[in-house]
Amino acid sequence: MAVIQEAWIGGVSTRKVDDLVQTMGLSGISKSTVSKPCKDIDDRVHEFLDCPLAGEWPDLWLDATYLKVRQGGRINSVAR
């Protein structure tokens, strides 16, 4: 199921997932078998997107300047 979900997230159509599964040496699967775990992902994403953002959410901003520095005879990009 993880391969099916990963393929779907990567943009593989439900129709092409069957070919992918067969390439992996497994027997073919129906479109509805592909659609169910993918619908589960959609449901979880929508649940996350619809949850309220109550309370405080601290922010941490980091910034750096990258300089070329010679270290051990090599030139490296180092954050300062």
C-alpha positions as CSV (number, residue, x, y, z in Angstrom):
1,M,0.0,0.0,0.0
2,A,2.9,2.4,0.7
3,V,4.1,2.1,-2.9
4,I,0.6,2.8,-4.2
5,Q,0.3,5.9,-2.0
6,E,3.8,7.1,-2.8
7,A,3.1,6.7,-6.6
8,W,-0.2,8.5,-6.3
9,I,1.4,11.4,-4.3
10,G,4.1,11.5,-7.1
11,G,1.4,12.0,-9.7
12,V,1.0,8.5,-11.1
13,S,-2.6,8.0,-12.3
14,T,-4.6,5.2,-10.8
15,R,-4.7,3.5,-14.2
16,K,-0.9,3.4,-14.4
17,V,-0.4,2.2,-10.8
18,D,-1.6,-1.2,-12.0
19,D,1.3,-1.3,-14.4
20,L,3.7,-0.3,-11.7
21,V,2.5,-3.0,-9.3
22,Q,2.8,-5.6,-12.1
23,T,6.4,-4.4,-12.8
24,M,7.1,-5.1,-9.1
25,G,6.1,-8.7,-9.6
26,L,2.7,-8.5,-7.9
27,S,-0.6,-9.3,-9.5
28,G,-2.7,-6.5,-11.0
29,I,-5.0,-4.4,-8.8
30,S,-8.2,-2.7,-9.5
31,K,-8.7,1.1,-9.7
32,S,-10.9,1.0,-6.6
33,T,-8.2,-0.8,-4.7
34,V,-5.8,2.1,-5.6
35,S,-8.4,4.8,-4.9
36,K,-9.2,3.7,-1.3
37,P,-5.7,4.3,0.2
38,C,-5.4,7.5,-1.8
39,K,-8.7,8.7,-0.5
40,D,-7.4,8.0,3.0
41,I,-4.5,10.4,2.3
42,D,-6.9,13.1,1.0
43,D,-9.0,12.7,4.1
44,R,-6.0,13.1,6.4
45,V,-4.7,16.1,4.5
46,H,-8.1,17.9,4.6
47,E,-8.4,17.1,8.3
48,F,-5.0,18.7,8.9
49,L,-5.8,21.7,6.7
50,D,-9.1,22.3,8.4
51,C,-7.8,22.1,12.0
52,P,-7.9,25.5,13.8
53,L,-4.7,27.3,14.6
54,A,-5.5,28.3,18.1
55,G,-2.9,29.5,20.6
56,E,0.5,30.9,20.1
57,W,2.9,29.6,17.4
58,P,6.5,30.7,18.1
59,D,8.6,31.6,15.1
60,L,12.3,31.0,14.7
61,W,14.1,32.8,11.9
62,L,17.7,31.9,11.1
63,D,19.9,33.7,8.7
64,A,23.5,33.4,7.7
65,T,26.1,34.7,5.3
66,Y,28.0,32.0,3.5
67,L,31.7,32.7,2.9
68,K,34.3,30.7,1.1
69,V,36.8,29.5,3.7
70,R,40.0,27.5,3.3
71,Q,39.9,24.5,5.6
72,G,42.4,21.8,5.5
73,G,43.7,22.8,2.1
74,R,40.2,22.9,0.6
75,I,37.8,25.8,-0.1
76,N,34.4,25.3,1.7
77,S,31.3,27.4,1.9
78,V,30.7,28.1,5.6
79,A,27.8,29.9,7.3
80,R,28.9,32.9,9.5
